[in-house]
Amino acid sequence: MIVIGFAMAWAGYTIGIWGYCLVQGYDVTLPALFKTTWPGGKQQAAPPGPTVPGTDPTTGITNT
């Protein structure tokens, strides 16, 4: 009976963490939860390139 309780608690935790990953936008499949490393998560924006003196860093337009 205790083993069944542990199994149900573990299954509930697994489904809960998988649901949280889906809500947060992580691309994790249910079988991937059991792997030691997960695939890449959210897609992050590329870091901004170098700024040129005399340009607006947010738009890249030359300030004249």
C-alpha positions as CSV (number, residue, x, y, z in Angstrom):
1,M,0.0,0.0,0.0
2,I,2.9,2.4,0.8
3,V,4.5,1.6,-2.6
4,I,1.3,2.6,-4.4
5,G,1.2,5.8,-2.4
6,F,4.8,6.7,-3.3
7,A,4.1,5.8,-7.0
8,M,1.0,8.0,-7.1
9,A,2.9,10.9,-5.4
10,W,5.8,10.5,-7.9
11,A,3.4,10.4,-10.9
12,G,1.6,13.5,-9.6
13,Y,4.8,15.4,-9.2
14,T,6.0,14.3,-12.7
15,I,2.8,15.4,-14.4
16,G,2.9,18.7,-12.4
17,I,6.4,19.5,-13.4
18,W,5.6,18.6,-17.0
19,G,2.6,20.9,-17.0
20,Y,4.6,23.7,-15.5
21,C,7.2,23.3,-18.3
22,L,4.4,23.5,-20.9
23,V,2.9,26.6,-19.4
24,Q,6.4,28.3,-19.2
25,G,7.0,27.5,-22.9
26,Y,9.8,24.9,-22.5
27,D,10.0,22.4,-25.2
28,V,10.2,19.3,-22.9
29,T,8.4,16.1,-23.7
30,L,7.2,13.8,-21.0
31,P,9.9,11.1,-21.7
32,A,12.6,13.9,-21.6
33,L,11.8,14.5,-18.0
34,F,13.5,11.2,-17.1
35,K,16.7,12.1,-18.9
36,T,19.7,13.6,-17.1
37,T,19.8,16.6,-19.4
38,W,16.9,18.4,-21.0
39,P,16.8,19.7,-24.6
40,G,17.1,23.5,-25.1
41,G,14.4,25.5,-23.4
42,K,12.9,28.8,-24.4
43,Q,14.3,30.5,-27.4
44,Q,16.3,33.6,-26.3
45,A,16.9,36.7,-28.4
46,A,20.3,37.2,-29.9
47,P,22.5,39.6,-28.0
48,P,22.6,43.1,-29.4
49,G,25.4,43.8,-31.8
50,P,28.0,46.5,-31.3
51,T,26.8,50.0,-31.3
52,V,28.3,52.7,-33.5
53,P,29.0,56.1,-32.0
54,G,26.4,58.6,-33.0
55,T,23.6,56.1,-33.4
56,D,20.6,55.3,-31.2
57,P,21.4,51.9,-29.6
58,T,17.7,50.9,-29.6
59,T,16.9,51.6,-33.2
60,G,20.3,51.9,-34.9
61,I,19.3,55.1,-36.6
62,T,22.1,57.7,-36.9
63,N,21.6,60.8,-34.8
64,T,22.4,63.9,-36.8
